Amino acid sequence: MATVNTAWDHVGSNIFKTWILMFFFSLFVIAVVYIIARAWGFDGATGLSFVGMALIMTGVMNFVSYWWSDKIVLSISRAKPIQKKDNPQVYRLVENLCIASGLPLPKIYVIDDSAPNAFATGRDPKHSAIAFTSGILEKLNKQELEGVTAHELSHVGNRDTLVMTVVSVLVGTIALLADWYLRSLWFGGRDNDRDSKGNGVFMVLALVMAILAPIVATLIQLAVSRKREFLADASGVLLTRYPEGLASALRKISGDREPLEVANRGTAHLYIVNPLKGRDVAGFMANMFNTHPPIEARIKALHEMEGKI
């Protein structure tokens, strides 16, 4: 007898896969820091202390990002806050979905750009914001816009901003350590006494890690981002009970070839569809480096939920 996958199954599966990725990513970061510490000549106990200091530094960076990243993103995106009187239809739509989801009403922003897209940000549900482009408000019908809004509210409810902030800082930590280690090799910044204590095996491993670790870390970051998109799709459908609304919206947004002028590689992962139009390519290897899952895969997953909510 065939197993029937419901929307709840899709939600649970994507949550599980995200945390598996996060767990192994954390172990990977600890391993990279420890190997580089040993290559610099720190012994076992001191190497572990170095790992501890690196994790504390990562925690401080996470704290700063957690409190101010949303303001930075909204500013970069030139998003302007609107009041209920400015667009009562959008306000009512967001309010109704917030009531259904049990989430507080986020601040609503509009980006003056005819390219259809949207994103959510904020450190927690009480301090969240949703930004719509003027293009998405003009080009989508009510059911499609409802699907997009439910998707973005799901990002808020699932704490995706926090998850991706942590992942981004971990990636940045690895990139910095790799750069420092390579610079210490090429520009003579090493301590000869300390190097003499270093294990040759760890020096070789550290060199390999310094070259490959940033690439691996970025791939993990992108994999987490894609899983959170699938999760927000499934969670959003549980709010609207209408998968075709979001599926139709994804088709329209991805089919519109106008690039979003204010988007860049640093903010692209936030949007419901990759805003850097014309740069998405197909293929297994190419998809590994994409911030979003293929639109076809997302629509297929949505169609699988029809009648199973």
N, C-alpha and C positions, 0 to 999 in steps of 0.2 A: 504493500500500500504506500503510495507516494506521500511524502511529508508536505504539509501545507505551511508555507512561511507567511506569517502575518506581519503587519507593520511593527508590532512589538518585537518580533524576532529580528527584524532588520535593525531596530534601535539597539537591542541587547547585543547583537553580533558586532556592530560598529563600536560600541562602548568597550567591549571586551578586547577587540583588536587594537583600539587606541591605547589602552592601558598596557597591553603586552608590548607594543612598540615603545611606550614611555619607560617601562621597566628595563628593557634591554638597552635602550638609549642611555639611561642613567648608569647602568653597569659599564657601557662602552666609554662614557665620559670619565668615570672613575679610573678605568683601566688605562686610558690615554694619559691622564694626568700623572698616574703612578709611574708609568713607563718613562715618561719624560723626566720626572723627578729622579728616578734611578739613573737615567742616562746623564743627568747633570751631576751625579756623584753622591746624591743623598742616599744613606743606607735605608734599610727596611723601615725602622721606626720613624726616622726623619722624613722618609718618603711619604708615609701615611699622614704625617703632620702637614706636609706640603699639600696633599690631597684635601685635607680638612680646610686649609686656608683658601684653596681654590674654590671649594664649595661655599665657604662663607662669602667670598667675593661674588660668586654667582648669585647667592641669596640677596646681597645688597643690590646688585644690578636688577634682579627680579623685582625687588621692592620699588625701585625707582620707576621701572617700566610699568608696574602694576598701577601706580598712582597717576602717572602723567602720559602714558602712551596714547590714550583716547583723545586727549586734547591736541596732541601733536598730529595725529592722523586726521582729525577733523579740520585742523588748520591747513595741513598740506593739501587736503582734498577741496579746500575752499567751500566747505559746507556751511550754509547759513541756517540758523534756527528759525523755525516758523511757529506761529501760534494757531490755535484752533480756528480763528477767524480768517486766517490766510488760506486754509484748505480744509474745510470742515469734513469733506468726504474722506480724505486720508486719515484725519484724526479719528473719525468714528470707526473706520476700518481697524486701525491699530488698537483703539480702546476695546472694541468687541473681542478681538483676539487675545488681548491681555486679560480680559475677564475670563475667557475660556481656558487660558493657560495658568491663571493664578499669578501672573507676573505684574509687577508695578508698571505703570505707563512710562515708557522711555521718552527722552527728549527726541523730537523729530526734526531732521535737517533736510534741506534740499540743496543739491549741487546743480548749478545752472549749466547743464550740458545736455545736448540732445541725444547722446548715446545712452541707451537704456541699461541701467545697472543699479545696484543697491548694496549696502553693507551695514553691519552692526558692530558696535564697539562699546567699551565701558568695562570698568574693573569688576562690576558685579551687577545683578539685576536692578538694584536700587540706584545705580549710577550708570545707566546704560543709555545708548543713543542709537537711532536708526537713521541712516542717510539714504535718501532716494535721489536719483538724478531727475531733472525735469523731463528727460526723455522717457524714462520708465513710467512716469505718471501720465504721460500723453499717449504712449503707444500700447499699453496693456489694458485689457478690460478688467472689470471688477474682480472676477474669479481668479484671473492670472495674478493681479496685484495682491490679492488675498493670499495666494500660494507663496509669493515672494516674501510677504510680510511675516507669514507663519514660519518660513524658513529662517529669516533673520531673528525673529523672537526666540526660535529654538537655539540659535547660537548663543543668545543671552542666557537662556535657561540652562543650557548645557555647560556654561562657563568656558566656552571655547576661546574667548579672549585671553583668559588666564592660562589655559593650556598652551596656546600658541606663543604667549609671552615667555613662559618657562622654556619651551622648546627653542625659541629664537635666542634666548640668552645662553642656553647650553651650547648651541651651535656657535655663537659668538665667542664663548669661552674657549672652545676647541680651536677656533680659527686664530685667536690671539696667542694661545700657547704654541701652536704649530709655527706661527710666524716668529715668535721669540726664539724658539729652538733653532730654526733654520738660520736666523740672524746670528745667533751665538756661534754657529758653525762657520758661517761665511765671513763674519766681520771680527773674529778674534775676541769675542766677549766672554770666552770661557775662562774658568779658573783652573790652571794646570794641576794644582794639588787636588782639587775636587775631581777633575777629570780622571786622574790616575786611580781614584777610588771607584770610579764608575765601572760597571760591568760591561764588557765589550758587546755582549749579547743585547743588553738593554740599549746601548748606543745605536746598534743596527735597527732594533725594533722601533726606537724613537724616531729614527730617520724615516722609516717606512710610514709610521703613524703620522708624522708631520706632513708627509706628502698626501697620504690617502685619507686620513681622518676627517679633514674638512669636507671632502667629497662625500664620504659615507654619512657624516652628520647632516649634510644638506639633503641627501636622499631620504634620510629618516624624517627630517623636518617636513619634506614635501609629502611623504607617505602619511604622516599624522594629519597634515592639512587635508589631504584627500579623504581620509576616513571621517574627519569632522564634517566635511561637506555631505557625505552620504548620510551621516547621523542627523544633520540638520534637515535634510530632505525627508527622512523617515519621520522625525519628530514633528516636522511641520505638517505632514499629512495627517498625523494623529489629531492635530488641531482643526484642520479644515474638513477632514473626512472626504476630501475630493482630490485624489492624486493627479487627475488630468489638468487641474488648474495650474499646478506648479510645472507639470510636464510641458504644457503649452507655453508657459512663460519662459521656460528654459530654451525651447525651440526658437521663440521670437528674439530673445536677447542674444543668443549665440548666432542667429541668422543675420542680425544687424551688424554689418561690417564696419560701422563707424567706431573708431577708437575713442576711448575716454581720455580726454586731454590731461586731466589732473592725475591720472593713475601712473604709478611707476612700479618697478620690481619690488620695492619695499612694501607697498600697500596692495599689490595685486591679489594676494591670497585672501584678503578680507572680503572681496566682492563675491556676489552669488555666482557670477560667471567671469572667467578671466577677461579683464578689461583691455588687455594688450592684444587687440584683435590683429589677426594676420600673422601672429608669431606662434600660434599653437600648431603643432604638427602631430601626425599620427605615428603609430608604431609603438611596440612594447618599450624599447629603450627611451624613446622620446617621452612617452607618458610617465616614465619614472622621474623626469625632470619637470613635470607640470605641477602647478599649484592646485589644480582642480582635476577631478576625474573626467574622463571623456563624457561629453554631453549624452552620447548614445547610451553609455552605461548607466548614467543617472536616470534617463527616461525609461530605460528597460526596467530598472529597479522599482521605479514608481508604478509602472504598469503591472508589475508583479504584486503590488499591494492592493490593486483594485478588487473590491469585493472581499477583502481579507482584514478589514479594520474592525 
